[in-house]
Amino acid sequence: MTDHAHGASDHTPHQSIVRRCDVAVIGGSAAGLAAALQLARQRRSVIVVDDGTPRNAPAAHMHGYLGREGTPPEAMRAIGREEVRSYGGSVLTGRVLAVRKEDDGFHLALSGGHGLVARRVLAATGIVDELPDIEGLAERWGRQVINCPFCHGWEVRDLRVVQIVTTPLGLHPTQLMRHLTDQLTVVLHDATGIDPAAVQTLVASGVPVVESAVRRLADADPDGSLAVELADGRSLPADAILTGARFRPRVEMLAGLGIDTTAHPSGLGDLVAVDATGRTSVAGVFAAGNLTDPSAQVLQAAANGSWIGAQIAFSLAAEDTTAGARPSGVAIEWDSRYGDQERVWSANPNGTLVAEATDLPAGRALDVGAGEGADALWLAERGWQVTASDVSSRALDRIRAEADRRGLDVRTLHRDANDPAAFAGETYDLVSLQYGSFQRTPEQRGLRNLLDAVAVGGTLLVVGHDLTPLQQPSDPAEQTRMYDPQAYVGIDEIAAEITASGNWRVEVNETRSRPPGAISTHHVNDVVLRAVRLDHRKEL
């Protein structure tokens, strides 16, 4: 945990941010999110970068996913993002432009000039369907035009279905569709490579087969029915169209790594070559989902992502065991940030702390996510017995050095708020969390640690950025939002917890203008929460 850990770049298109993590996942649909969930549950720092362009975006619902049957794809992804974030994983809206290998890991260039450095990379970017060049087909893809009897066949059962065959394997789903409706017509748009015997079998079974190019699809009636207009002048009525597509893997961002691809057995496109554990031809780079199996439905893609996420966890664990290390991804990220700059923050105490704490009687204070210690030093100069806590050892080194220079006594704790007994089981008259953050866990261990550190009669002061601007949509191709506030415990949750407990008196809970003096002038408003812990035993 450290100060200013989230939101610091979301309003600063001019400022380039580089973050570090154990695993960078490119693509936030079923495979990528399932892998991220596995990794987050293994206490690995994982960052998903997603540009919001999943293959199944045009579809209104997904099918065949046990337990999620009929769920809209975006609803499934929203559930997945929430689950990943509940274990502290981040999901960033943005785009990966390129990946290169350096001595310290994989460097991912992101839109907006930002970057990630990761020990492992998982590509779960999926494929792009290259649709037949037929007028009116692309805009109906995923709705009136389908490509899989398993995904959408039930929805068009007993309706008039025209199957447009454009490849040698185009007849493959015909027998399935024939069982779903007795109003199936097959049109051989391109009969090249089609087995005549297979065509004769269909005709003998009662399926009409028409050999003619399709000129266009047009609306026939306001009720949504279609007209399939053929090059020979005929027009076939249809309620739905079944057709196939060629495909290409979305691997442009991996071009600099030299990842091996291979032709799919169907001849309809390429896929990323992987072994049974998802490893690609480049050590440390894995791939999952449709990128490696274009025929996988959402359920299979999620299962594959979960499996590959586990394999990445094994690879990291083996590497750490050999090195005799047990690294914290969060600590590594913030140690790196403090190590890259002489000073990150302004060296001024936070203005809201000054305003809220000036009139408090000096006692024992805990500065949570102390960073470089401006707040802790200010409190110490005013007679407080100060403990500064942070996940970054480099930040704490800076605090100790400056405290020594000023002749101040500031105790430091190298802790994450989610550590067991993060604050040594002690209580304080003031617990201050200024623009700080700590990752979510399902049982909210960090939140409990924070609240338990406040003594009876003591004050909890939490200040954070107003995140309202983040509700505005952004273009992933132009800017990657480098922090995911929903991966961290926020002020609203803290306020809800103390209100529900009944053991607190909330004195301030408001949004106000940010005081001057900060090095980052782009933040306009702050959210301030000040509450006092009550002693209900005395009240009883």
N, C-alpha and C positions, 0 to 999 in steps of 0.2 A: 504494500500500500504506500502511496506517496501523494503529495499535494499536486493539484492540477492534473490528475491522471486522466480525466476524460473531458472532452469538450474543447481542449486547447487548440485544435486546428480547425474545428468545424466552421468557424467564421473567418478564417484567415487564408484566402486563396493565394496570398503572396508568400506564405510561410511554408517551406517544405519540411515535412515531418518524416522521419525514418523510425519505424518501430521494429522491435525484435520479438521473435516468438519461436517456440519449438516447431510448430507446423503451420504452414500457410496452405489453406485450401482454396483453390480457384474454382468457383462455382458453388452456388448455394441452393441447389435443388436437392432431390432425394438422396443421391449418393454422397454429395459433399456434406450435407448436414448430418447424415447418419454417421459418417466417418468422424466429423467434428465432435459429435456427442460421445462416441467411444473415447476419443482422445481427451476431451475435457474431463471425463469421468476417471481418467488415469492421471489426473492432475498435471496434464500437459497444457502449456499455453498455446492456444490455437486461435488463429484468426482466419475467418472465412471472408473472401472478397467476392461479391456477387453483383453483376450488372443488371439483374432483373430481366434476363432474356432466356428463360427456360424453353426447352423444346416444346413442352405441352402448354405453353401460354395460351394458344387459341382455344383450347378445350375448356368447356364449362365445368366438366366433372371428370374425375378419374375413376376407373373401375378395376375390379379384380384385386384390390388392396384390402386384405382381410382386416377388419376392424376400422377401416376408413372408407368403405365402399360408398361411392357417390360423392365423396368430398371434393369440392372445387380445388384445383391444383394450388392456387394461391393460399387457400385456407390451410392446406397441408403444409406448405412451406412456412406459413406463419407459426403453426404449431411447432414445427421443427426448430425454427429460430428461437422461439421461447424456451424450448427444452435445452438447446445448446447454451443459451445465455444463463439459464438457471444454474449451470455449473461453472459459470465464469468465462465461457467462450465468447468471443466477439464475432459479430457479423457486420461487416462494413459494406456500405453501398458504394460501389466504385468499379473500376475496371483494371485488370492486370494487362499492361501493354507489352512487357518483355520480362524474361527471366534469364539471369546469367549466373554462373557458378564462380564464386570467389573462395579464397582460403577460409574465410570466416562463415561461409554458408551460402545459401542461395539468395541473390538479390533480386527482388521483384520491383520493377518500375511500375508505378500506378498512375492513373490519370490525375492531373493536377500537379504533377511534379513530385509526388510523395513516394515513399518506398517502404518495403518490408525486407527484413533479413531473417531467414528461417533456416533451421537445421534440416527440415524435410519439406517437400512440396507434394501436395496431392492435387492432380488435375482431375476435376470432375466437371468439365466444361460442356460435355455432351456433344451432339452432332447437329449439323444444319441439314434439314431436309431440302433437297433440290427437286422442286415439284415439276411435273410435266408442263411444258409450255403450251398451255391451253387457256385461252381467254376466259376469265371468270372463275377459274379454279382456285387461284391463290387466295383471293379474298374470302372464300368460303371454307378454307382449310381448317380442320378442327371443329367445324360446325356441321354444315351440310355435306362436306367432303371428308370422308374418313379413310383410314388406311389399315385398320386392324379389327377384324371381327371380334377378338377378345376384348378390346378396349371399348368398342361402341356398337358391336353387332346387336346386342339386346335392344338397344334404343331404336334400331331401325327394323326390328322384327316385323314381319308381315307387311312391310311397306314396299313400294316400288323402288328397287335399288338397281342402278346401272353401274356395272363394274367396268372401268376403263383400264384396259391392259396396255401398258407401255413398255414393259421389259420382258425378257424371256421367262422370268420367274413370276410374272404377273398373275398366272392362273393358280398360284399356290394357295391363296385363301378362298378360292371359289367354292370348293366343296363345303367349307364351313358356312359361308354365306347362303349357299343353297339350302342348308338345313334350317336357317333362321327365317327365310322368307321364300314363298313360292312365286314371288313377283320379281325374280332376278333376271336381268338381261346383261350379257357380256358383250362389250364392244372391243374388238381388236384394233386399237388405235395404231399400234405398231406390232405387226405379226412376226417380226424378225426373230428367229430362234424359237418360236412357239412350236411345241410338239403337236403335229396334226392329229395324232392318235388321242391325245388328251382333249383336243377340241371335239373330236367325234364322240368321245365318252360323255362329254357334257351335253351335247346335242341329243344323244340317245337317252340321257336321263331327264330330258324335258327342259333344259336351259337354252333359251334362244341365244345364238351367237351371231353377232353382226361384225363383218370385217369392213371397217371404214374409219378413216381419221376423224377425230372430233374437232369441229371448228371452234365451238365455244359453248359455255354454260350460260344460260339466261334464266331470269325469273319468269315463271309461267303464270302464276297466280299470286294474289296477295297472301294466300295461306302458306306460302313458303315453298310450294312445289317448283320444280325446275324443268327446263327444257334442255335436253342434250342435243345440240344442233350438230349434225354430221356433215362432213365435206361433200357427201353425195346428195345433199339436199334434204334428207330425212330429219325428223326431230322426234326424239324419244322422251316421253314423260318420265319424271323421276321425283321421288321424295328425298333420296339421298344418293350420293356418289361414293363408290369404293374405288380407290386407286392406290398405287404405290409410288414411291419416290426414291430417287438416288440420294446419297448422303455424303457429307464430308465431315471429318472431325474438326472440332474447334481447337486447333493447336497453334494458331498463329503466334501466340505469346511465348511458345516453347521453341520457336524456330532456332534461336541462338544456342540451344542446348544440344541439338542434333538428335532428338528423340526419334527412334525407329517407328515407322508405321508399316502396316502390311495390308494387302488387299483382303477385303472380306470375301469369304467363299462364294457369296452370291454374285460377285462381280459388280455390285451396285455402289461400291465406295470403299474407303479405307478406314482402318481403325488403328488405335495405338497398340503396339505389341507389348504385352505384359506376361509375366509368369503367373503361377497360381497364387502368389502373394501380392499381386498388383504392382510388382517392381517393373519399371521400364528399363530401357537400355542404358539409362543414365542413373548411376548410383545415387540414392537419396530422393529420386523423383518417382512417385507412384501415380497410378491412374485408376479410375473406377467409373462405374456406371455405363451409360451409352457410349462413352468414348472408347470403351473396350468391347462392348456388346451392344450394337445398335438395336437388336431385337428385344432387349430387356424392357419389360413394363416397369412402372414405378416401383412396385413391390420388390421386384428382383434387383432393380438399381439400388434401392435403399439397403437391401440385404448385402449386396456386394460392397457398398460403401462402408457398412458396418464391419464387414470382414476385413477390408483393406485398412480401415482405421485401426483395427486390432493389430494388424501386421506392422503398421508404422509404430505403434506403441511398443511392440516387441523389439523393433530395431533400435529405438531410442533407449529402451531399458538395457539392452545388451551393451550398447556403446557406453552408457553411464556406469554400468557395473564394471566394465573393463577399466574405465578411468578411475574407479573408486569414488565417483561423484554422485551427488543427489541434488542436482541443480533446481533452482526455482526460476521458471521462465519469467515471472513478473520481476524478480530481483535483477535478473540479467538485463532485462529491457531497461530498467531505470538506472542501473549502474552504468550501462552504456550511454544513456542520455546525459547523465551527469559527468561522465568521463569525456564526452565529446566537446563540452563547452566549459569555459572558465567560470561562467555564471549563467544559470538558467533563468532565475527570477530576479526581481528588481532590488533585493536586499532591503526593501521597505516592509514593515509589518502590514498585514492586510488591514485596510481602513475600517472594515466592519468590526474586526476584533478590537481595534483601538476604541471605536465608538461604544461597543457593548461592554468591554471589560475595564475601562478606565475607572469606573466608580465601584467596582467589586473589591471587597477586602482581599488582600493578598493571602494566598494559602498554597495548597498543592495543586499544580496544574499539569495536565497531560496534553501535549500537542500531538495529535494523531495525523500521520502523513506530514511530518514536519518539513520535509524537503531540505532546503539550505538553511532553515532555522530562523528566519527573520522574526517570526512570531514568538518562538521560544525565547530568543534573546531579548526581545522587547519585554516579555513578561518577567524574565529574570532580572532585568534592570529595574523593575518596579517591585522587587521584593518577593516575587513568587518562587516557590521551590518547583522547578520545572523538570519534567521528563519529556524528552523529544523522542517520538517513535517513528520509524520509517522502514520500509522494506529494502531501501538502498543503503548499503554500507558506505558508498562514496558520499552520499548526501550527509550521512551522520558524521563522516570524517570532516566535512566542511563545517558542520555545526561545532564540533569540538575545537577545531582550529580557531574559529572566530570567537568562541567563548573564552578560550585561553588568551587570545589577544586582548579581549576586553576585561579580563579578570573576572569572569562570571562562572558560576557553578551551574551547569546544565547536564543532567543525567541523560544518557541516550539508551534507547532500546532498539536493537535490530530485529524487528518483528513485522510480520504481516498480520493484519487485523483478524485474519481467518486462522491464525495459529491457535492451538490449544493454550488457554491462559495467556493470551497475547500480551496482556498488560500486567503480568505477574501477580494477578489476583488482588491487586491494590485498588484503592478508590481515591478519587481526587475531587477537590472542590470546584475545579473547572476542567471540563474536557472539551477541547476545541478541535473541530474538524473543518479546516478552511480550504475549500475547493479540493477536498480530498476524495478519495474513492477506495472502495475495496470490492473485490469481485463477489458476485452472488454465489451462494451455495443453497441447496434445497432447504436445509434446516436453518439458514441464516445465522451461521455461527458468528460471523464478523459483526453483525448487528447486535447480537446478544453481548459479545465482548465489549462493544462500544458502550452500550447502555449500562452494563454491569460495572463499568469503570467509574461511573458517576456516584459520588458519595451522597448519602441522605442529606438534603439541604444544598447539594452542589448543583452547579449549572452546566447544562449541555449547550454548546454553541456550535451550530452547523451552518456553514455558508457554502453555497454552490452557485454555479452559473444558471441563469434562466435559460432553459432549453427550448423555449417556445420557437425560436428561429429554426430549430432543427425539424419542425413540423412541415416546413416548406420543402417541396420536392426539389431534388437536384438531378443534374444530368450525369450519370455515371461515366460517360465518355469524356466529360470535361473536368470532373472533380471527384475524387474519392474522399468520403468523410472518414477521417482517420481514427475516430474513436466511436465506440458504440456505447452510449450511456446506459442502454438497457442491460448491458453485461455487468453493471455495477449497482450497488445499493444506492438508491437516491434519497433525497430529502423527503419526498412524499412518503416513501416507505417508513422512514424513521419517524416522521410525524404520526403516521397511522399507527405504528407500534406503540408509541408512548401514549397516544390518546386511548387506544384500546385497553392498555394495561390499567389505567386509572391511578397510577402511582406518580403521575407527573402533573405539574402546572405549566401549561404552555403560555409563555409571556409574549413571544413574538413568533409569528409565522406569516411572513409577507414577502412580496417582491418589491425591491427598491433599486434605485440607481446605484451603480457601482461607484464606490469612493475613488478619488484620484490616487495616483501613486503606483499603480501596477505597471509592469513592463508590457503586458498585453492589453492594449487599449481598445481592442476590437470588441470586447464584451461590454454590453450596454447595461444589463440589469443583473442583479443577484437575487437569489432566494435566501432568506435568513430565517433560521429556526433557533429560538432560545427557549429552553425549558428548565424547570427546577424539579429535582427529585424530591418527592414527599416522604414523610415518615408516617405511614398510616397507623402504626402502633400507638403513636401519641394521640392521633385523632380518635382512636377507639377508646 
